[in-house]
Structures are given as structure tokens and as C-alpha cells.
Amino acid sequence: MQRFALKDNLVSKLLRSLMVFDNRKTAPDTTKPSEMKYENFECRRIRKVEIIVLGPFGYDVALKYGHEIERLRRFGDQIHYNTRNWIIYDKLLFKKGDAIDALKISESERLIRQSPYIVDDKIFVDPIPGSKDSVDVLVVVQDVFEFTGAASANPTVPNGNLSITDINFLGLGQATTNQISYAPQYAQRYEYNGIYNVPEIANTYVSAQVHYNTLNYNKNYGLILSRPFFSTTTHWAGGLDIEHYHTAFSFLLPNDSSPVSGLHNYDSRDFWVGYAFPLNENPLYRFKKSQLILSARVNNINYTSQYSFPASINQLYPNETFILGAIGFTRRDYYKDHYIFAFGKTEDIPLGYLFTVNSGPDFQQFKQRWYSGFKGSYGWNNSSLGYMYLSLEEGGFINSKQVEQGVINTEFFYFTNLIPLGQWQWRQYLLNEYTLGYNRMPGEFLTINGNSGLQRFYSPSLTGTQRWSDNFEADFFSPWHPLGFEMVLVAFIDDALIGNHNVTVLQSHLYQGYGAGIRFKNEHFIFNTLQLSFHYFPNAALVKANAWNISSSGSTSFQFQDFQFAEPYMAAFR
């Protein structure tokens, strides 16, 4: 196809206008931590910091000053607001006049790359001719095309909806989302969802979000402030989440055949704060990554409409104050690679370990109990085999010397190195998960539906309190890029076992799923990955589920598991 596109005829010219042939895959850099390439510049002074922000199309951050790799810039660059230079400067962990710290340079590059409005970035450290103690730093950043939206309508009903999202409003790095729908056949004709997000306030790494939505008589609005342990150089972190809810409920009371329904109001207040102690103050950067972290969290839920309901309903929706403390020990490294979950841009692979213990009292309106839980996780790289991640987690409440709502989670995730296959490249993924719930509350159960076991499978009747699942996937990365979209051929095999306290997973039936498909993604847009795939479940008839499924959306459920310590939390049962 590439040879034909180079011929001098009308069809070949059309093919060249639609396809980009690029056989030069970016070489992975997986043999050492990301900061080691800056090691030779340690302790030199930064004479100046220059920032170059490139438009979404026609550029490559690997080339200094963003030389164009296409002859014509697309129309999208003309309607796009480039991110302001000072927004990028505020994300840097260094400034003019500082001594070079390889870890801070590397972490700055990673943190910029995490911004949703950035495709990729690269930081160049250039020696100054004639100077042995000074360098110049060049930060090259490429933006994402920030706009997306959707609209639909049915004039015969009539009804319709409209949504518009801008993830880089006026180049300020701030995001706005507005969705509105109209359906006059319902009592609530209009529904609205609005979000305004400021990813970073000045140079504090504090993010802020306000949101408001109304949906099916439910209403929610709130404010979220957050500052995570964004880097191994971070000491303070914390967050605040204030929410108000007006929601509908419906359930059956014991010995009552008619459902009870109504509306209630409640407020949620969630606050946490943490401090990280470096375990070695040696100025050499490689010793700064291990941290001992202490944190505390208070979560309060207050039902303001309790006075209008009988005690039987209030017991299902009790006021609650949950206090959790945590201690954690963590170490984080990041390696760089390509073509893992993205489609060619630089990806940061977290390696290291995290050990945490969470514990504290839960003061509910009608009872008190104590929560305890722990988690240990470890990720490593083998230069011949690839990347591996392993974790073990357990947690539960102690009430009257009995454990309730207990859960054990284990996970093993593995993906290979990128393997050449002619002009193609491929990578394989394996995810194994096991969940065991014990003394769970009525209505708390596991399924193997969707990302919980078998992709695109659905059975409302197949539930339990134990689940074992395996997900295998092979991705074949194409050398062809029609209209700038990367193409990936995918094949997957899933299996799952589900049981309960009477029938363990080893005694239960093995459910299977097989499928194949194709993914499309243009990294320069914020549109979601498009996946066209078909799935076959050979034993779906046992639970009266569909044996075939054809899907036109979604993508892989695999994701990196970071070792970033966050707020104290409860082990998840899902």
C-alpha cells in the first residue's frame, strides 16, 4: 500500500492525502528510571528556561522547537488556543537559577504529560558553550485539540440533548463541561449537568472543581479541592469534598409486598490531610523516592430529612461520621515506554512498592464499629519479559467482636515488551483478579458482567460473593495511520468463576468469552477511543444470557496501578 501510494496517479495522490506511513516506531526507554538521562547535568545552574507550546497538529515534540512534520497545518490549529506559557511554567518543579536536580526535571516532564490537555512533552537540557557550570532548559509541549461535543434529537417526540466540553478553556488549562437534555413527556422536562475544573491553582498543585447536575428528580452540587502526593518530592497533601444531594429512594420493607419510595436530602463532608517523611535526606536524588506517610480522614454524612421518615427507613440511611487514619510506606520509579495503553505518545510506567494500613472508628447513628485494612503492592520490570504488578488487600469492620463487610482482593497484571512483527508491532496483556467477600450486607454481591469479568457479558442472575477472573489480550499496532488515526487489531480471551459461601469458585462453572476487534484513536483529539468488536460466550445459555455481542464503543479496561499514596480508604468490594 505504501509503495502504491508513492506512484504518480490520482488514486495514489488521494491515498497519500488520507494515509500517513510512518515505519519509524519510537524506541522505548525502559532500561532505567526516567531521570537518569539528566544525571550528567546534576548541580549545574539553570541560566534560563524556555517554553515552546505547539499546536495539536503537524508537530513532533521530539524535534526541538517543534519543526513541522507536515507541509500544511490543519484547520484545527487555527481555531485552537495554545496553552499559555505561564501555565506550563507553574507545573515545573524547578525555576531559573536553580541547580539541576535530575529527579525534579524528570518529574516535571511526567506531571506536564499527565495534564489532559497535553499530548506529549519533552524537556531538553543543553550545555552552554564555554561554560562548565550552567545549562539552558527547553520545555517543548504539544497540546490536544480541546473541543468535543455531541447532539441528538427526535423531532417526532420531540426530545433532544446537547453536550459541549472544552478541556483547555482559552489556553488556561481549565475545563468546562455542559450537558442539557429536553424531554417534555416527563414531569422533569429539562436535565442539566455542568462541571468547571481548575487542574492547578497557581503553582500549588491544588485542583478545584465545582459541579451541578439534575437527573431524574435527583440533584447534586458540590465543591472539591485536592492536592495529591503528586511527586516523591511532595511533603503535604490533602483534600476537601463538600456535597449536597437530593435523591429518590425505593425499596421493599421486610414482610411488606409494596415498595416504599420517596425523596430525601443529605449532605456529605469529606476531608483528609497527609504528610510525607523522606526516609533519607542524602542530596543524591535516587534516595529521595522512599517515603513514610501519615494521613487522616474524616467523612461525615448527615440526612437532613430524617425527621419526616419513620425509624424503619432512617435505619437504612443513618447519619454517619467515619474517621480513618493511615500509615504508608512507598517508593516510586517511572520508566518511559510507548504503545501500551496509548497509541504512540510517551507513557510513564510506575514501578516500586506501596504498603498501607488503614484503621479507625465508624460512628453510625444506630451502631458503632471499627474498620481495619491493609494493602501491599509491588511492581517491577524484567528487561526480557516485560512489566509485572502484584497486590494483596484485605479490609473489614469489627462489630461486637464479629467481622462484617469483609473483603480480600488480589491482583496480578503483566504485559510484555513491544515485539516487532515486520512493520507491525504487538504486545500481550494478562490480568488475573480474585475477590472474596465475607459477612457482606444484604444486596451486596459480585457479578462477572463487563469489566468485572467477561467483557460485554451481562447476566443479572449470576451473582455471588467470590470471583476469579482472567483477561488475556493481544494488541497488534498497525503501521498505517488513516487521517492521523492509529489502528490497533485486538484479540481477547476472558474466563471467570463466581461462587458464594455455599459454593466456592473452585466448584462453580467456568464462564468464557472470546472476541476480536479493531481500535481507532487520534491522540491529538480528546475523543474517546473507538472500538469495534464482536464477542462470543459459549456457555451463556446456562444463565439465559446472550451468546453474541457486537460492540461499537469502549476500549481496554487495563490501566497502570500507581504507587502514589492517597487518602485513607476502605478496601473495595465490586
Disulfide bonds with the S-S distance in Angstrom:
none
